[in-house]
């Protein structure tokens, strides 16, 4: 059975497998390198590692793949040192950064700066309630601290919708 290649930006994996960067210190360089050596994409779980540990894991993965496999990191945006870890990985010329558990615009800038592919996964939120009738609310903002001041009058309305997709509409008056 022939499997299709997996393409992510400029990267092409011979087999369409991405080994997930599982848990802290479970997905390390040895597992990531083994997957990359077989033609898939190996990920190192960066969350919870120090900068120096991550550097060593990336260098070890490169050594184990003779620099030929696709090696990436998986890092939770919620991690305390997220941007430091991502920047370190990019400086080490990692192939791919997978950012999960949140969203950071900064990761895209790092990807562009270091020519690293970025994959984000936006969490899917399960809606617990269905809107069954119209509801409206209003809020005002007034602030005067010299000069022209600030004023805003916001009206919001929720209505049932026949579509599975949410519809957002904006109306701006007087601004």
C-alpha positions as CSV (number, residue, x, y, z in Angstrom):
1,X,0.0,0.0,0.0
2,X,1.4,3.4,-1.0
3,X,0.8,6.3,1.3
4,X,0.6,9.9,0.1
5,X,3.3,12.3,1.1
6,X,2.5,14.9,3.8
7,X,3.2,18.5,2.9
8,X,3.5,21.2,5.5
9,X,4.8,24.4,3.9
10,X,8.2,23.6,2.4
11,X,8.4,20.3,4.3
12,X,7.6,17.0,2.7
13,X,7.3,13.8,4.8
14,X,7.6,10.6,2.8
15,X,4.9,9.0,5.0
16,X,1.9,11.0,6.4
17,X,2.7,10.5,10.1
18,X,3.3,13.1,12.7
19,X,4.4,11.6,16.0
20,X,2.8,13.7,18.7
21,X,4.9,15.6,21.2
22,X,3.4,13.7,24.1
23,X,3.7,14.8,27.7
24,X,6.7,16.2,29.5
25,X,9.9,14.2,28.8
26,X,8.0,11.4,27.1
27,X,8.6,12.5,23.5
28,X,12.3,13.2,23.4
29,X,15.0,13.2,20.7
30,X,15.2,9.4,20.5
31,X,11.5,8.9,19.7
32,X,11.4,11.9,17.4
33,X,14.5,10.7,15.5
34,X,13.1,7.2,15.1
35,X,10.0,8.5,13.5
36,X,11.9,11.0,11.3
37,X,14.3,8.2,10.2
38,X,11.3,6.3,8.9
39,X,10.1,9.2,6.8
40,X,7.5,10.7,9.2
41,X,7.7,13.9,11.3
42,X,9.1,13.5,14.8
43,X,8.2,15.9,17.5
44,X,10.0,16.7,20.8
45,X,7.7,17.7,23.6
46,X,9.3,21.1,24.6
47,X,6.9,22.1,27.4
48,X,8.5,21.7,30.8
49,X,12.0,21.6,29.5
50,X,14.7,24.2,30.2
51,X,16.2,26.0,27.3
52,X,19.4,24.0,27.6
53,X,17.5,20.7,27.8
54,X,15.6,21.6,24.6
55,X,18.9,22.6,22.8
56,X,20.4,19.3,23.7
57,X,17.3,17.3,22.6
58,X,17.2,19.1,19.2
59,X,21.0,18.5,18.7
60,X,20.7,14.9,19.7
61,X,17.7,14.4,17.3
62,X,19.8,16.0,14.5
63,X,22.7,13.7,15.3
64,X,20.5,10.6,15.3
65,X,19.0,11.5,11.9
66,X,22.2,12.6,10.4
67,X,20.5,15.9,9.8
68,X,18.1,14.4,7.2
69,X,14.8,13.7,9.0
70,X,12.0,16.2,9.8
71,X,12.3,17.2,13.4
72,X,9.9,19.6,15.2
73,X,8.8,20.6,18.6
74,X,5.4,20.6,20.3
75,X,5.0,23.4,22.8
76,X,1.9,24.5,24.7
77,X,1.2,28.2,24.4
78,X,0.1,28.0,28.0
79,X,3.6,27.0,29.0
80,X,5.3,29.7,31.2
81,X,8.4,29.9,28.9
82,X,6.6,29.4,25.6
83,X,8.2,32.2,23.5
84,X,11.7,31.4,24.9
85,X,11.4,27.7,24.1
86,X,10.0,28.5,20.6
87,X,12.7,31.0,19.9
88,X,15.4,28.6,21.1
89,X,14.1,25.8,18.9
90,X,14.0,28.2,15.9
91,X,17.6,29.3,16.6
92,X,18.5,25.6,16.6
93,X,17.1,25.4,13.1
94,X,14.2,23.1,14.0
95,X,12.0,22.2,11.0
96,X,8.6,22.6,12.5
97,X,6.9,24.2,15.5
98,X,3.5,22.9,16.6
99,X,1.9,25.3,19.1
100,X,-1.1,23.9,21.0
101,X,-3.2,24.7,24.1
102,X,-3.8,28.3,23.2
103,X,-2.9,30.8,20.5
104,X,0.0,33.2,20.1
105,X,0.5,35.6,17.2
106,X,4.1,35.9,18.2
107,X,4.9,32.4,17.0
108,X,4.2,33.4,13.4
109,X,6.7,36.2,13.6
110,X,9.4,33.8,15.0
111,X,8.6,31.4,12.1
112,X,9.1,34.1,9.5
113,X,12.3,35.4,11.1
114,X,13.9,31.9,11.3
115,X,12.2,30.3,8.3
116,X,10.5,27.7,10.4
117,X,7.1,26.1,9.5
118,X,4.4,26.8,12.2
119,X,1.4,24.6,12.9
120,X,-1.3,25.8,15.3
121,X,-4.3,23.9,16.5
122,X,-7.1,26.1,17.7
123,X,-9.0,24.3,20.5
124,X,-12.6,23.3,19.5
125,X,-15.0,24.5,22.1
126,X,-18.2,22.6,22.7
127,X,-21.2,24.8,23.0
128,X,-23.3,23.8,26.0
129,X,-26.4,25.8,25.2
130,X,-28.4,26.6,22.1
131,X,-29.9,30.0,21.7
132,X,-33.6,29.5,21.6
133,X,-34.9,33.1,21.8
134,X,-33.7,36.6,21.2
135,X,-31.8,38.4,24.0
136,X,-30.4,42.0,24.0
137,X,-28.0,43.9,26.3
138,X,-26.5,47.4,26.3
139,X,-23.3,48.8,27.9
140,X,-22.0,52.3,28.0
141,X,-18.4,53.5,28.4
142,X,-17.7,57.1,29.5
143,X,-14.3,58.5,30.4
144,X,-13.3,62.1,30.7
145,X,-9.7,63.0,31.6
146,X,-9.2,66.2,29.8
147,X,-9.4,66.7,26.1
148,X,-12.1,65.1,24.0
149,X,-12.7,62.1,26.3
150,X,-14.1,58.7,25.4
151,X,-17.6,57.5,24.9
152,X,-19.0,54.2,23.7
153,X,-22.5,52.8,23.6
154,X,-22.6,49.1,22.8
155,X,-25.7,47.1,22.0
156,X,-25.6,43.3,21.6
157,X,-28.3,41.0,20.4
158,X,-28.3,37.2,20.3
159,X,-30.9,35.4,18.1
160,X,-31.5,31.8,17.2
161,X,-30.0,30.8,13.8
162,X,-31.0,28.0,11.5
163,X,-27.5,27.4,10.3
164,X,-24.8,25.3,12.0
165,X,-22.4,28.1,11.6
166,X,-22.4,31.2,13.8
167,X,-23.2,34.5,12.1
168,X,-21.6,37.7,13.3
169,X,-22.8,41.1,12.1
170,X,-21.4,44.6,13.0
171,X,-23.1,47.9,12.8
172,X,-21.3,51.1,13.6
173,X,-23.3,54.3,14.1
174,X,-21.8,57.8,14.4
175,X,-18.2,56.6,14.7
